[in-house]
Structures are given as C-alpha cells and as structure tokens.
Amino acid sequence: MRSSLFLLLTASALAQTPRPGVNYDEAKVGTDRLPDLKLTTAQEWTQKRRPEILELFEDYVYGKTPANIGAPKFEVTATKADALGGLATRKFIHVSLPDRPAWPGMDVMLYTPNGTKAAPCFVGLSFGGNHAVSTEPDVPLSTRWMRESKEKHIVDHRATEATRGTESSRWPLEMILKQGFAVATAYYGDIEPDHADGWKDGLRAAVSRDGAGTVWKDGEWGAIGAWAWGLSRIADYLQTDAQVDGKHLAVIGHSRLGKTSLWAGVQDERFGVVISNDSGEGGAALMRRDFGETTAIITKAFPHWFTPNYAKYAGNAAACPVDMHMLIALAAPRPIYIASASEDHWADQKGEFLSGKYASPVYALFGKQGVGVDAQPAIDTPVGDFIGYHNRTGKHDVTDYDWTQYLKFASRHWVK
C-alpha cells in the first residue's frame, strides 16, 4: 500500500508551449515522497487522523476560519415563479451578518425546477456575478469590484450591461434544471474582492480584530477560506428552503473557485458531493510535482488566497507536512469528483489524477472504491466510483461535457 505513495515519473513528456521557469517535462517533475496518510481503520480515520490532517491544512495552506463570526441573516428580496420560460422559480436572497455590519453582504441567486417538491442542489460561486451566470435580462447587475477584462466587458473594475450572460456557458442552467437539480450561486467578490487588498473591503476585515489595520499571520485565513465560508452560508439558507433538498447539496467550483469548493467541501460535511474543476496548484494537483504552476508561482502571484505559512514552501514543497491527496481524502466517504482539461497543463492534469489515486486507500477503509484505475485514463474517458475523474478535451474552462459528468455522478450517488 505504501509503495503507492511514490510519484510515478515514467510517463512521456506532455506537449506545452514553453514558459520561462515553468516545467512541462514529466522527466523533471521530481521524486519527492508524499506524506503518509497513516491508514488504520475507518473509525480511527474519522475520529483521529482526519481531524489531524484538517488542522494541518488550516495551519499550513488555507488558514483557520474564525469561530466567532456570528449568525447570518437571510432575506428573500425577489421571487420569479416563471423564470427561464416557466422552467424554474428564481429567487434572490441577501445574506448579511447583523453582528458585522461592515460586511456588505452576499446576494445569492437560486433557481429551482418547477414541478419538483424539493430538488437536490449544486452550490458554487461565480467569477462574473449573477448577471453573468444567467441570460435573463432582469437579473440585477452587480455593482461590486471585478477584475478588469475587455473580453468580459468589465470597465474600471465594474460590470457593464455587456457583461450579461458572459459566464452562462459555464452554468448551463436549463440542462441542470431539466434533470431535476437546483442551482444556487453568488459572486465571489461579494464575500471578498479578489486582489491583495481586497480583504479590506470584504468579510475578513469585517470580522478581524482591528479592521483594516490587520496584518495576516501564519494560520489565519486567506481569501479562499473566506470564499469557502460563503459557500457554507449558502448551504445554511438552502436547508431552510422547501424547494430545495437540503440533504443533497453538491459544492462545485472552477479554477481558484475549484480550490475553494474543495476547502468548503472538506470542512462542511453537509456537502454530500464535492466537485473540483481544473483546480490545479493549491487545489487538486499534487504540490510536490514540479509541473506547470507551482507553490512558488502561486504564492507570489496570489498570496492573499492562502494563509502566509503556505509561501514558506515555495521551492521547498517536500517540507510541507501535507499534499493534496490528503485534501481529497478528507472528503471520504462522500463522493468527490476531480476534473482536468487536456490543454490545461498549467493545472497539471496528471497531478490532479494522482491526488485522487493516492486518496483512494482512505475510501477503501469505508468499503468504497476510489478512482479504480492505476494509470491516468485517456482523454474524455471518465473513471471512478466514489472518486470520479476525467480529463476533458479542451482548455481551462467548464463545459457541457463537464456538467454531463457531474450530473451523472450526483444522480448515481443520490437517485436510488
């Protein structure tokens, strides 16, 4: 069993346009041994080893979420019973913290399929806001800070009318709803704007000891922790809505929000299915593999995503007490899905697969099969039982192919 904890480095090199200082050669990824999962029994994993590993991720990667944030308040601000041509009911829910009035709050958009008493629900954050997810013209335009983008028509860090529907291909609402699932989403920038000083206008400043003067210390939460907190607050609301099956919630995210969905999913066991789409470094990909984005690159470009401790392993991943197979294992025995894209070498597709493979022995403790294969499968060939995996044709994105697999995966585990 322990021999499976060594990285297999015999695969041929992947084709990739060279980038200075970035390795895309499998022969050069390194030979560092992964931290031992220390497997014994399912009971000992649940009671002892899992809490130990979760604490390590708090201390060294994402930071610990404060326990004294306060109870959220939910206000349904609008309801539309004939959304999407009558296919769904659409609600907007404003989430606030009465004890933390400095936080502007989060606006959740919920679509539930009409004709269904209580639908299982996919929960995720968007990059562009609710108006970018939906093509309906009456969805309010976000007024929050956004990353500048000519392609997405974001001007002076603010959304414009031209941004409507620009993220809808990543959220195929009609496909999801027609299969009996609900969708709940919110703009991640509502929780905290995604830049180095974004915390000053977001949740972390509102709950910090001394507001905008805080210097974040080792073990304290980064932006991913704050965004993950927001996903759990959406789950809080969904468990009160009669149109949603609160016992069947799937958390989903793409790229940095895939890292976020993993961290939310392993902390909050109400998420019965956890989905990571192209989450890469700091997400599903093994950090000890020097392939594509590395710990050194990501902590230099986006230090605010993580607890400060994580940057100490830039160029020295072998010294970190955790690696990402351990993060995947924290979801056990709940179903978890890891997805890659064939052209997304930056996210290290093989490293994402290997995390699922090396987490599989933990699922075996519970009598459940993980990815079920030893070698990374061919492109467009989904594998796995309780750990699903595929490497889709194409670029760093979320497509209908991805959603088809996620819907099948959730249905297989939930629909008896």
C-alpha positions as CSV (number, residue, x, y, z in Angstrom):
1,M,0.0,0.0,0.0
2,R,2.8,2.4,1.0
3,S,4.5,2.0,-2.3
4,S,1.6,3.7,-4.0
5,L,2.6,6.9,-2.2
6,F,5.5,7.4,-4.6
7,L,5.0,9.6,-7.6
8,L,5.2,7.7,-10.8
9,L,7.5,9.6,-13.1
10,T,7.9,7.4,-16.2
11,A,5.2,9.0,-18.4
12,S,6.3,10.7,-21.6
13,A,6.6,14.5,-21.7
14,L,3.4,16.5,-22.3
15,A,3.3,19.0,-25.1
16,Q,3.2,22.6,-23.9
17,T,4.4,25.9,-25.2
18,P,7.5,26.6,-23.1
19,R,7.3,29.4,-20.4
20,P,10.3,30.7,-18.6
21,G,10.9,28.9,-15.4
22,V,8.0,26.5,-15.8
23,N,8.5,22.8,-16.3
24,Y,6.3,20.7,-18.6
25,D,8.6,17.7,-18.8
26,E,7.5,14.6,-16.8
27,A,11.1,13.5,-16.5
28,K,11.8,16.6,-14.4
29,V,8.9,16.7,-12.0
30,G,10.8,15.5,-9.0
31,T,10.9,12.3,-6.9
32,D,9.6,13.5,-3.5
33,R,7.7,11.1,-1.4
34,L,4.2,12.1,-0.4
35,P,3.2,12.4,3.3
36,D,1.9,9.2,4.7
37,L,-1.9,9.0,5.2
38,K,-1.3,6.6,8.1
39,L,-4.2,4.3,7.4
40,T,-5.7,2.1,10.1
41,T,-9.4,1.8,10.3
42,A,-12.4,3.9,9.2
43,Q,-13.2,4.7,12.8
44,E,-9.7,5.9,13.6
45,W,-9.6,7.9,10.4
46,T,-12.8,9.6,11.3
47,Q,-12.0,10.3,14.9
48,K,-8.3,10.9,14.9
49,R,-6.4,11.1,11.6
50,R,-9.0,13.2,9.7
51,P,-9.1,16.0,12.3
52,E,-5.3,16.0,12.4
53,I,-5.0,16.5,8.7
54,L,-7.7,19.1,8.6
55,E,-5.8,21.1,11.2
56,L,-2.6,20.8,9.1
57,F,-4.4,22.3,6.1
58,E,-5.6,25.1,8.4
59,D,-2.1,25.8,9.7
60,Y,-0.1,25.5,6.5
61,V,-2.4,26.1,3.5
62,Y,-5.7,27.9,3.8
63,G,-5.8,29.2,7.4
64,K,-8.4,28.6,10.1
65,T,-11.9,30.1,9.7
66,P,-12.8,32.2,12.8
67,A,-15.4,30.6,15.0
68,N,-17.0,33.9,16.3
69,I,-18.2,35.5,13.0
70,G,-21.9,35.5,14.1
71,A,-25.1,34.1,12.8
72,P,-26.1,35.1,9.2
73,K,-29.4,36.8,8.3
74,F,-31.3,35.7,5.2
75,E,-33.7,38.0,3.3
76,V,-35.5,36.8,0.2
77,T,-35.5,40.0,-1.9
78,A,-37.3,38.8,-5.1
79,T,-39.1,35.7,-6.4
80,K,-40.0,34.9,-10.0
81,A,-42.1,31.8,-10.4
82,D,-41.9,31.7,-14.2
83,A,-38.1,32.1,-14.7
84,L,-36.4,30.7,-17.9
85,G,-39.7,30.5,-19.7
86,G,-41.5,28.8,-16.9
87,L,-38.9,26.1,-16.3
88,A,-37.9,27.3,-12.9
89,T,-38.6,29.5,-9.9
90,R,-35.8,32.1,-9.3
91,K,-35.1,33.7,-6.0
92,F,-32.6,36.3,-4.8
93,I,-31.5,36.0,-1.2
94,H,-29.4,38.6,0.5
95,V,-27.1,37.2,3.2
96,S,-25.8,39.6,5.9
97,L,-24.2,39.5,9.3
98,P,-26.1,41.7,11.8
99,D,-23.1,41.5,14.2
100,R,-20.7,42.5,11.4
101,P,-22.4,45.5,9.6
102,A,-19.1,46.5,7.9
103,W,-19.5,43.5,5.6
104,P,-21.7,44.5,2.6
105,G,-23.3,41.0,2.4
106,M,-23.8,38.5,-0.4
107,D,-26.5,38.2,-3.0
108,V,-27.4,34.6,-3.8
109,M,-29.3,33.6,-6.9
110,L,-31.3,30.3,-6.6
111,Y,-33.0,28.5,-9.5
112,T,-35.3,25.6,-8.6
113,P,-37.0,23.4,-11.2
114,N,-40.8,23.9,-11.2
115,G,-42.8,20.7,-10.7
116,T,-40.4,19.3,-8.2
117,K,-41.1,19.3,-4.4
118,A,-37.5,19.5,-3.2
119,A,-34.6,19.4,-5.6
120,P,-31.0,18.4,-4.9
121,C,-28.9,21.5,-5.5
122,F,-25.5,22.4,-7.0
123,V,-23.9,25.2,-5.0
124,G,-21.0,27.3,-6.3
125,L,-19.5,30.8,-6.7
126,S,-19.2,32.6,-10.0
127,F,-16.4,34.9,-11.3
128,G,-18.7,37.3,-13.0
129,G,-21.7,37.8,-10.8
130,N,-25.3,36.6,-11.0
131,H,-26.0,38.7,-14.1
132,A,-23.1,36.9,-15.9
133,V,-24.4,33.4,-15.0
134,S,-27.9,34.0,-16.2
135,T,-29.1,35.2,-19.5
136,E,-32.3,36.7,-18.1
137,P,-32.2,40.4,-18.6
138,D,-33.9,41.3,-15.3
139,V,-31.1,39.9,-13.1
140,P,-29.6,42.8,-11.2
141,L,-26.2,44.0,-12.4
142,S,-23.5,43.6,-9.8
143,T,-22.0,46.8,-8.5
144,R,-19.1,45.2,-6.8
145,W,-15.4,45.4,-7.7
146,M,-14.4,43.0,-10.5
147,R,-11.2,42.2,-12.3
148,E,-10.6,44.4,-15.4
149,S,-11.4,42.5,-18.6
150,K,-12.0,43.7,-22.1
151,E,-13.2,40.3,-23.2
152,K,-15.9,40.2,-20.5
153,H,-16.6,44.0,-20.8
154,I,-15.6,44.9,-17.3
155,V,-14.6,48.5,-17.3
156,D,-13.0,50.4,-14.4
157,H,-13.4,47.3,-12.3
158,R,-17.1,47.4,-12.7
159,A,-19.6,45.3,-14.6
160,T,-21.4,46.8,-17.6
161,E,-24.6,45.8,-19.5
162,A,-22.4,43.9,-22.0
163,T,-21.3,41.6,-19.2
164,R,-24.7,39.9,-19.0
165,G,-24.6,36.2,-19.8
166,T,-20.8,36.1,-20.3
167,E,-20.4,33.2,-17.9
168,S,-23.6,31.4,-18.9
169,S,-21.7,28.7,-20.8
170,R,-20.1,27.6,-17.5
171,W,-23.5,27.4,-15.9
172,P,-25.9,25.6,-18.3
173,L,-28.9,26.3,-16.2
174,E,-31.5,24.7,-18.4
175,M,-29.5,21.4,-18.7
176,I,-29.2,21.3,-14.9
177,L,-32.8,22.2,-14.1
178,K,-34.3,19.8,-16.7
179,Q,-32.5,16.9,-14.9
180,G,-34.3,17.9,-11.7
181,F,-31.4,19.8,-10.0
182,A,-31.5,23.3,-8.5
183,V,-28.6,25.8,-8.8
184,A,-27.5,28.3,-6.1
185,T,-24.7,30.7,-6.9
186,A,-23.3,34.1,-5.8
187,Y,-20.5,36.3,-6.9
188,Y,-17.3,35.5,-5.1
189,G,-16.4,39.2,-4.9
190,D,-19.4,39.8,-2.7
191,I,-17.5,37.9,0.0
192,E,-14.1,39.4,-0.7
193,P,-12.8,41.2,-3.8
194,D,-10.0,39.1,-5.4
195,H,-6.9,41.3,-5.1
196,A,-4.2,41.6,-2.5
197,D,-6.0,44.4,-0.6
198,G,-9.5,43.1,-1.3
199,W,-9.9,41.8,2.2
200,K,-10.1,45.4,3.4
201,D,-13.5,45.8,1.6
202,G,-14.7,42.2,2.4
203,L,-15.5,39.7,5.0
204,R,-12.1,39.3,6.6
205,A,-11.8,43.0,7.5
206,A,-15.3,43.0,8.9
207,V,-14.5,40.1,11.3
208,S,-10.9,40.9,12.0
209,R,-9.6,42.1,15.4
210,D,-8.8,45.6,14.3
211,G,-10.3,46.1,10.9
212,A,-8.2,47.4,8.0
213,G,-5.0,47.5,10.1
214,T,-4.7,43.8,10.4
215,V,-1.6,42.0,9.2
216,W,-2.5,38.4,8.5
217,K,-0.5,35.9,10.5
218,D,0.5,32.3,10.0
219,G,-2.5,30.1,10.4
220,E,-5.0,32.9,9.8
221,W,-7.4,32.5,6.9
222,G,-6.9,33.7,3.4
223,A,-9.4,34.7,0.7
224,I,-10.1,31.0,-0.2
225,G,-11.1,30.5,3.4
226,A,-13.4,33.5,3.2
227,W,-15.0,32.3,-0.1
228,A,-15.4,28.8,1.4
229,W,-17.2,30.4,4.4
230,G,-19.6,32.0,1.9
231,L,-20.5,28.6,0.3
232,S,-21.4,27.2,3.7
233,R,-23.7,30.2,4.4
234,I,-25.5,29.4,1.1
235,A,-25.9,25.9,2.5
236,D,-27.4,27.4,5.7
237,Y,-30.1,29.1,3.7
238,L,-30.8,26.1,1.4
239,Q,-31.6,24.0,4.3
240,T,-34.5,26.4,5.1
241,D,-36.0,26.5,1.6
242,A,-38.8,24.0,1.0
243,Q,-38.0,23.9,-2.8
244,V,-34.5,22.5,-2.1
245,D,-33.5,19.1,-0.7
246,G,-31.1,20.3,1.9
247,K,-29.7,16.8,2.5
248,H,-28.4,16.6,-1.1
249,L,-26.1,19.6,-1.8
250,A,-23.2,19.4,-4.2
251,V,-20.5,22.1,-4.0
252,I,-18.8,22.9,-7.2
253,G,-16.1,25.3,-8.4
254,H,-13.7,26.1,-11.2
255,S,-10.0,27.1,-11.1
256,R,-9.4,29.2,-7.9
257,L,-13.0,28.6,-7.1
258,G,-12.3,24.8,-7.5
259,K,-9.8,25.2,-4.8
260,T,-12.5,27.0,-2.8
261,S,-15.1,24.2,-3.4
262,L,-12.6,21.6,-2.2
263,W,-11.8,23.6,1.0
264,A,-15.5,24.2,1.6
265,G,-16.4,20.6,0.9
266,V,-13.9,19.1,3.3
267,Q,-14.8,21.4,6.1
268,D,-18.6,21.3,5.7
269,E,-19.9,17.7,5.5
270,R,-23.4,18.9,4.5
271,F,-22.0,19.0,1.0
272,G,-22.7,15.4,0.0
273,V,-20.8,15.7,-3.3
274,V,-17.7,17.8,-3.8
275,I,-16.6,18.8,-7.3
276,S,-13.3,20.4,-8.4
277,N,-13.0,21.6,-12.0
278,D,-9.4,22.4,-13.1
279,S,-8.4,23.5,-9.6
280,G,-4.7,22.8,-10.2
281,E,-2.0,24.1,-7.8
282,G,-3.3,24.8,-4.3
283,G,-6.3,22.6,-5.3
284,A,-6.4,19.0,-6.5
285,A,-2.9,18.9,-8.1
286,L,0.0,17.4,-6.0
287,M,2.2,20.3,-4.9
288,R,5.3,18.1,-4.9
289,R,5.2,17.7,-8.6
290,D,7.2,20.5,-10.3
291,F,4.9,20.7,-13.3
292,G,3.0,23.7,-14.6
293,E,2.1,26.1,-11.8
294,T,4.0,25.6,-8.6
295,T,3.7,26.7,-5.0
296,A,6.4,29.3,-5.6
297,I,4.5,30.8,-8.6
298,I,1.0,30.8,-7.0
299,T,2.1,32.3,-3.6
300,K,3.9,35.1,-5.4
301,A,1.1,35.9,-7.7
302,F,-1.8,35.4,-5.3
303,P,-0.5,35.4,-1.7
304,H,-3.9,36.6,-0.4
305,W,-5.6,33.3,-1.3
306,F,-3.7,31.4,1.4
307,T,-2.5,31.6,4.9
308,P,1.0,33.2,5.0
309,N,2.6,29.9,6.1
310,Y,1.9,28.4,2.6
311,A,4.5,30.7,1.0
312,K,7.2,29.1,3.1
313,Y,7.1,26.0,0.9
314,A,7.8,28.0,-2.3
315,G,10.6,26.0,-3.9
316,N,10.5,23.5,-1.0
317,A,7.3,21.6,-1.3
318,A,8.9,18.5,0.1
319,A,9.0,20.2,3.6
320,C,5.3,20.8,3.7
321,P,3.5,18.4,6.1
322,V,0.6,17.9,3.7
323,D,0.0,17.3,0.0
324,M,-3.3,17.4,-2.0
325,H,-4.1,13.7,-2.0
326,M,-4.7,14.3,1.7
327,L,-7.1,17.1,0.9
328,I,-9.1,14.8,-1.4
329,A,-9.1,12.1,1.3
330,L,-10.7,14.5,3.8
331,A,-13.9,14.2,1.8
332,A,-14.2,10.4,2.5
333,P,-16.5,8.6,2.4
334,R,-18.5,11.2,0.5
335,P,-18.3,11.2,-3.3
336,I,-15.8,13.7,-4.8
337,Y,-15.1,14.5,-8.5
338,I,-11.9,15.8,-9.9
339,A,-11.8,17.2,-13.5
340,S,-9.0,18.2,-15.8
341,A,-8.7,19.6,-19.3
342,S,-6.3,18.2,-21.9
343,E,-4.8,21.6,-22.8
344,D,-4.6,22.9,-19.3
345,H,-1.1,21.7,-18.5
346,W,-0.7,24.7,-16.2
347,A,-3.1,22.9,-13.7
348,D,-1.1,19.6,-14.0
349,Q,-3.7,17.2,-15.1
350,K,-1.7,14.2,-14.0
351,G,-1.1,15.7,-10.6
352,E,-4.8,16.1,-10.2
353,F,-5.4,12.5,-11.2
354,L,-2.7,11.3,-8.8
355,S,-4.3,13.1,-5.9
356,G,-7.5,11.1,-6.5
357,K,-5.5,7.9,-6.9
358,Y,-3.5,8.3,-3.7
359,A,-6.6,9.3,-1.7
360,S,-8.4,6.1,-2.8
361,P,-7.0,3.9,0.0
362,V,-8.9,6.1,2.5
363,Y,-12.2,5.3,0.7
364,A,-11.3,1.7,0.8
365,L,-11.3,1.9,4.6
366,F,-15.1,2.6,4.2
367,G,-15.6,-0.2,1.7
368,K,-15.8,2.3,-1.2
369,Q,-13.9,2.3,-4.4
370,G,-12.0,5.5,-5.4
371,V,-10.8,6.2,-9.0
372,G,-10.5,2.4,-9.6
373,V,-7.5,2.6,-12.1
374,D,-3.8,2.9,-11.6
375,A,-2.9,5.0,-14.7
376,Q,-4.4,8.3,-15.8
377,P,-7.2,7.5,-18.2
378,A,-7.4,8.5,-21.8
379,I,-8.9,11.9,-22.7
380,D,-12.7,12.0,-22.5
381,T,-12.8,8.7,-20.5
382,P,-14.4,9.3,-17.1
383,V,-13.4,6.8,-14.4
384,G,-14.1,6.2,-10.7
385,D,-16.8,5.3,-8.3
386,F,-16.6,7.5,-5.1
387,I,-13.7,9.5,-6.6
388,G,-14.6,10.5,-10.1
389,Y,-12.1,11.8,-12.6
390,H,-11.9,12.8,-16.2
391,N,-9.5,14.7,-18.5
392,R,-11.7,16.5,-21.0
393,T,-10.7,17.7,-24.5
394,G,-10.1,21.4,-24.5
395,K,-8.9,24.4,-22.4
396,H,-9.2,25.7,-18.9
397,D,-12.9,26.1,-18.7
398,V,-16.2,24.5,-17.6
399,T,-18.2,22.9,-20.5
400,D,-21.4,20.9,-21.1
401,Y,-19.2,17.8,-21.2
402,D,-18.0,18.5,-17.6
403,W,-21.6,19.2,-16.4
404,T,-22.8,16.0,-18.1
405,Q,-20.4,14.0,-16.0
406,Y,-21.2,15.9,-12.8
407,L,-24.9,15.4,-13.3
408,K,-24.4,11.7,-13.9
409,F,-22.1,11.4,-10.9
410,A,-24.6,13.2,-8.5
411,S,-27.5,11.2,-9.9
412,R,-25.7,7.9,-9.5
413,H,-25.0,8.5,-5.8
414,W,-28.2,10.2,-4.9
415,V,-31.0,8.8,-7.0
416,K,-31.9,5.2,-5.9
